[in-house]
Amino acid sequence: MASTYPLSHSVGQELSAPAQRASVAAKPAKRSFWRTIYDAMIHAQARRADREIARLFGNGKFTDNAERTVYRRYLGI
């Protein structure tokens, strides 16, 4: 049976399994500048919406009026 590990290596050097070598070689591509800007805008919008909803429910009650306000404002109903 053929070995998948190299036959010679220096002392102290660990041999890695083929799956580990493959995961190191398969690095995800670096995100583009425009993708980074787009992601930042989407996250900022989500944080703003979370803050507004938290402001509506600041008293801790989910009333019918608060529910209607959320639906009208965020779902366009």
N, C-alpha and C positions, 0 to 999 in steps of 0.2 A: 504494500500500500504506500502510495506517495504521500509525503508530508507536505502540508501547506505552509509550514514554517521554514524560514531560512535555516540552513545548516550551520552557518557561522555567524556569531554575534559577539560583541565585546562583553566582558564581565560587567554585571550590573545593569545591562540593557534588557529591558523586558520585551518579550515578544508579544505582539498584540494579535488577537484573533482576527480573521478576515472581516468579520462584521464590524469590528471596531475600526479597522482601516477604512472600510467603505463609508462609515458614518462621518469620519473626519474629512474624507475626500468630497462628500456630498454636502458642502456648505451651501446655505441658501444664498441666492444672489443678493447683492447689496441693493437696497431700495433706492429708487431715483429721488432726486431733489423734489420733483413735483408730487410724487407719491407721499413723501414725508409731509409736504405742505398740506395736501389733501387730507391725510390722516389727522394732522393737527387741527384742521378746521372741523372735521367730523367730531373729534373728541371734545373740542371746545363747545360745540353746539349741544352735545349730549350733556355736558356738565351744566350748561346754562339751563337746559330743560329740567335737569334734576334739581337745581337750585329753586326754580320757579315752582315746581311741584312741592318741594319741601316748604316753601313759603306758604303755599295754599293750605298745607296740612300742618302748619306750625302748632296748632292747638291739639293735634293728635287725633282729631275726629275726622272720619270719612263720611261726611254728610251727603245727602242727595244734591244739595246745591254745589258742593265742591266737586262732586262727580260730574255734574252737568258742565261746570266751568272747564274742567279738564278735557272733556269730550269736545266741547265747542272750540276750545283754543287749540288743541293739538291734533284733533282728528278732522277738523273743519266741518263738523256737523252743525 
